[in-house]
Amino acid sequence: MKIWIVWLPNVWKSTLFNALTKSYSADAQNFPFCTIEPNVWIVNVNDERLEKIAVISKTQKIIPANCEFIDIAWIVAWASKWEWLWNKFLANIREVNVILQVVRVFKNNDITHVSWEINPKSDIEIINSELLLADLDTLEKRIISNTRKARGDKELENAQKVYEKLLAYISNWNLAITCPLIDEEKEYLKDLHLLTNKQFVYVANVSEDMMDASIDELRDILWITDKNIPICPISAKLESDMIDMTKEERKAFLDEMWLITTWIDNLIKTAYDALGLQYYFTSGEKETRAWTINKWDKAPQAAGVIHTDFEKWFIKADVVNWEDFVNLWWWSQAREAWKVKLEWKEYVVQDGDIMIFKFSN
């Protein structure tokens, strides 16, 4: 999973990136256009289930799920007018799965806002306008190049109708992902890599005294009425404060805040949910590992994530829920308690399943 973190300068986005990566690789100075070259980092997904499973399996190595974060901080109004820089920018983020928009809600007189006032609604409109302008340009070029080719070609004619339909839709400043297209129509858009056709997650960067705000309150602040668009509150300042803490200190800090997981852990989970992703586990003495799959993937598809031949030669799988595995202390006890299920090709894998696959050859 590739996630692009984006928003206006000086929303503490680079500070958030530092906290995500638990490093100081992103320059977090207080002036616009600070970050032009992308910072890219692979971030492990924290999941306490892995450690508990590994204890039972006496595992030598733990391999968590991970995601790739891309940080570019220089977007401002009219960014698309600087063609050479804009094209370089687009080349870095066309392939991302999620656009994580960090919106400044906190107030701090020492951190200059690019438009000199805290206005989350206006900030969202600015960045979405730039993304929509890029998508309009992409669609217009495709329609022009497709006009002659489409004559007499039924498939290209169908594609052209979809392009024109979407062009009219986003010309009214609607995000492409909200356009009511059927699945067959969406197939024609895949090679365009439209920015506003990606999954959006809004991160409300709030002050410490706003961490108790409800999601509905944040929706009102951000002026986001679509309940299908995820919103995640976070305090980059607090996350930054935890960077150098030990595991024990971090847990004590979270306990004091009445939290089980960090806001960043919640953010990553929100991104997974937005994309319809989950993961299952494999576990043995050599390694305990989390494998990322789509929700509703069946057992052969889950096996194929490990190796494509595994999907081809799949026969069946032993499956146990991770809690049953941990509570009953290993496969043999779980089998005796009838908690291990033998599943076939039509089994839909559940989040937290531990699986052993069986194949033919």
N, C-alpha and C positions, 0 to 999 in steps of 0.2 A: 504494500500500500504506500503510495506516494502522496504526501500532503504538502501543499504550498501554503505557507503562512504569508499573508499579505495585508497591508492597510497603509494608511497615511503615515508620514514620518512622525516620530515622537509620541507613539502610543505605548511605548515600552515593549514593542514587539520583539526587538532584538534581545531585550532582557528576558522575555518569555522564552525565546529560542535558547538562550544560555541555560535557563532552568530546565528546559526539555532535554537538552543534551548533556546536562550536568557538566558543562564546560564553559570556557570563556572565549570560544572561537568567534562569536559574533561581536562586532564592534558596536557598543551601545552608547555612543556619544550623543550629546543633546543638540543635534542640528540636522536639518533635512538633507536628503541625498547621501546619508552616511554610508549606506550599503548599496553598492551597484553590482558587484560580482556576487553570485549566489553562494550562500553557505549551505552545504548539504551534510546531513548527519543521519546515520542509522540509529534509531532509538529503540531499545528493548521495551517490550510491554510488560510492566510489572504485574505479576499474578501469583498470589500466595499459594494457589492450588498446586503450582509446579513444585514448590519447595516441599509441600506436604507429601505429594506423590513420590518425590525423589527420596525422601526419608524411608518410606516403605520399601522402595525398590533398591535401596542402598546404591544409588546412582553415583557414578564417577563424575558425570558432567550434566549440567542443566542448560538447555537451549530454548530460550523463550521466543515467542513471536516477536516480530519487529516491524517497524514502519520507517519510511524515509521522509525526513522533513527537509523542505527547501525554503530558505529564507532570503527574500529580496525586499528591501525596505524603501526603495526610492519612489514608489508610485505617488503621484500627485495629480491634481486636475490638469488636463491638457497634455498628459504624458504621451498619449498616442500621436501627438503632433511632432514629437522628436523622433522621426522615423527610424534613424539608424540605431538609436538606443532602444527604442520600443521593440524593434524586430529582434534585437539581441536578447532582450528580456523575454519575449514570447518563446524564443527557441528553448529557453530554460524550463518552461513550465507547461508546454503543450501536453506532455504525457502524464501529468499528475491526475490522481483520482479524486482528490478532495481539495477544495479551496477553503482554507481556514482564515476567515476574515476577523482580524483582531480590531475591535472597536473600543476606542477610549471612552470610558465613563468616569474614571477617577479625575479628581481635580488636584493640581499641583502647580503652584505658581513658578516653581523652579524648572518645570519641564514645559517648554514652549510648544503650544499647539500650532500646526502649520497654518491654520486659518484664524488663529488668535482667539478662538472660543471653543468651548466644549459643546459640540452639537452632534451626537451620534447619528441622528437621522441624515443630516447633511453629509457626514463622512461616508455613510453607506451609499448615498446617491452618487457621490463623486467617483468612488471606486467602481461601482456597477456601471456607470456611464462609460468609463474607460474600457471596461471589459466588453460592453455591448458594442462600442465603436469598433473594436478589434474584430468581433464576430460579424458585424455588418460588412466590414471590408472583406473578410474571408468568404462570406456567402455571395456577395456581389461578384467577386472574381470567379467563383465556381460557376455561377449562373452564366456569366459571359462565355467562359471557356466551354461550357456544356451545351450552349445554344445550337451550334452547328452539329456537334457530335450526336445530339439527341434525336435528330430527324430520322425517323424510320426505325429507331432502336427503342423498343417498348420499355426495357429496363431503365434506360437513361431518361426516357420521357417521364416515367414514374418518379425517378429521382429528382428531376427538374421541378415537378409539381410540389414535392416536399420542400425543396430549397426555397421556392417562391412563397409557399405558405409560411414557412418559418421566417423568411425575410420580412414579410408584412407584420408578423407577430412581434418580432424583437424591435422593429422600427418604432413601435409604440412603447419602447423601453421596458419590455417584459423579458425576464430571463428565459433563455431557450429551454432550460430544464422544466419550466412550468408550462410549456406548450403542450396542448392535448393531442399528442400523436400516438398512433397505435404502434405496436412492436415492430411491424413490418416497415413502417415509415422511419422509425428510429434507426434501423439498420443502415439507411442511406447517409446518416450523419456521422457514423463512427470515424471515417477517415478524415473528417474535417477538424476534429479535435477542438470543437468550439469551447471557449472558456466558460461561457454561462450555461453550457450544457453539462457541466460537472456538478457534483454534489457540493452544496455550500454548508458550512458550519460557522455560525457566528460566535465569536468568543468575546464576551463582555468583560473587559479588563477593569475591574472595580477596585475601589479603595477597601481597606480592611474592614471599615464599619458597614460596608454594604454586602458582605459575604453571606448574610442571612436573607438577602433579597430573593423572592420567589422567581421562578422562570416567567410567570405571567407579568410580574412587575418589570422584569428586564425586557420582555416583549414590548411593553408600553414605552419604555425608555428608548428602545431602538426603533420603534414604529414598525415592528414586524408582526403582521397579523396572521401569516400563513403558519399554522401549527405544525406543518410537515417539515419546516426548516428548523433544524436543531439549534438551540442556544445553550452555551455553556459558560457559567460565570467563573472567573479566575482572578486571582490577585497576583500579578507577576512579581510585585514587590515581596509578598510573603513567600512565593516559590523561590525567588532569588535568595531570600534569607536562609532557606533550607539547603542550599546547594552544598555547603561545606559541613553539614551536620552528619554525624554517624547514623547508622541505621537505628540505634537505640534512641539517640537524641531526636531523630525525626519522628519516631513513634510516640515519644513523650510529648512532642510538640503537637502532633495530630490529636492525641488524647485530650490535651488541654483545650483544643479547638472543637472537641466533640466530633471528630472526623475519623472515619475508618481508612479511607484512601485519600491521596492528595488530589488537588483540583486538576493537575496534569494527567493523573491516571484516569480521572473521569473524562477529561477531554479526549484522550486517545480512545477510550471505550465509546464515547459519543461518535467519533469518526468511524469506528468499526461498525457501529449500529447503523449509521447513516448509509454506509455502503452495503449493508446487508451481509456483513462478514462475521464469522465466529471462528473458534478453533477447537480442535480435539487434541488428545494427547496420545503419545506412545511412551512406554516406560520400560526400562530394563536396567541391568547392572551398568552397561556402558553409558547410556544417556537417557534422560527424561526430556521430552521435547514437545513443544506446542506447534501444531500445523494449522495454518490459516486456510479456511475454506469459505465458500458461500453458504449462507443459510439455505436450507432445502437441498443441499448437495446430498446425493446418495452415497452409500458405502464405496462403490467402485470409483466414483469421482474423488472421494476423500483419499483413497489409496493412491490415485493417480498424482496427487500433490507430492507424494514421496518419490514416485518414479512412474513414468508413463506406462511402462510395461506392467506395473501392478494393477492399473485399471483394466488393461487388456486381458490379463490372466486371472482376474479376481474370481474367487469361488464363494467365500463366506468370511465372516469376521466374528471373533469373540468380542463382546462389548460389555463394559461395566461403567457405571457412573462413578466419577472420581471420589465422591463422598463415601460410597459403599466400599470402594477399594481401600480408602484410608481407614475408615472405621473398622473394617473387618480384617485389615492388616495382611493383604496379599490376595492373589488370584485364587489359591486353593480354598481359603476360607470363604471368599466371596462366592465360589461355585457351590460350596456346601450349603450356603445360605440362599441359593437359587437367585443370586443377584447378577450372575454373568449370563448374558443372552447370546444365543447363536443367531446371527443376522445374515440375510442374503442380499441379493443385488438391489432390492427395492427399499432397503432400510434407509430412512432419512436420518443422517447423523445429527446428534444433539450436541449443543455446546457443553463441554466438560466431559464428553465420553472419553474413556481410555479404550484403545482398540488394538487387537492383534489380528492381522490379515492372513488369510490362507489363499494360496494360488495354485493354479495348474501350470504345467510347462511342457 
